[in-house]
Amino acid sequence: MEKDGMEKDMAATAGRVFARAFAAVKTLRPDRPIHPVGLHLRGRLEREGGPFRSGIAWLDTAGNHEAEARLSRSIGFPPGWPDIIGLAVRLTADSAPVDILLASTGMSRAGRYVLRMCRSVGPAALTTMMPYEGTGGPVQLAARTLRPHGRLPADPHGFRDALGGGEWVLGLYHGRPGAPWQRCGTLTLLASAEAADTSMRFDPMQHPIPGAGTYSWTQALREPSYAVARRPPEKESHRPTDQERGGP
């Protein structure tokens, strides 16, 4: 219990630091402090279940869901520069939204906790980094491109041009710390015809995976930054006219 309390306190301190950083960036990017430009995607998730159980019943059983997603780059560097790739996915389960946030990391036992900057989506590994709480302990999710596996630029506009009208197919995996990844589904996405980007906001804290728990330290680490990101941009303060000031 004492160890859990220390972890939560450390996470809360780090969370406040991240929130202040988010607030500073938000003054320059009022709408989206990070992942400023994205590509709207639509498709479906097929949960396949499988013999290797994650400890989260929703992941371990078969099912199909319509999906909406947003591909983006975290820092927003110019096209062609490496950046941290983000993929936000929204599903609907039992009439409730389910949000999953993935970022480019490694896939090794240690590397899955380290963000990586990439130029191309194709070879990138995308993971949740932060674990969910299953009945058997921590569980992470990962997604990797199955096809097309050629060069898919991380820049949203370049990605859309390279994908054309084709499908982006990713394998979905679950894994416990120190254990191999296990395939549990297929995510198929296409570039949305309605708009290049979407105003949709994704939040795994408010829209969690059904039956998955959240560790208190992950909440303490993430929630302050999420609260800043959710805060609507401040409107420009009203400047009184000469007439309002009593002038001519």
Beta strands, then each sheet from edge to edge (+ up, - down):
strand 1: 38-48
strand 2: 62-73
strand 3: 83-93
strand 4: 96-105
strand 5: 117-118
strand 6: 125-127
strand 7: 132-134
strand 8: 137-147
strand 9: 168-175
strand 10: 182-191
sheet 1: 5+ 3- 2+ 1- 10+ 9- 8+ 6- 4+
sheet 2: 5+ 3- 2+ 1- 10+ 9- 8+ 7-
end
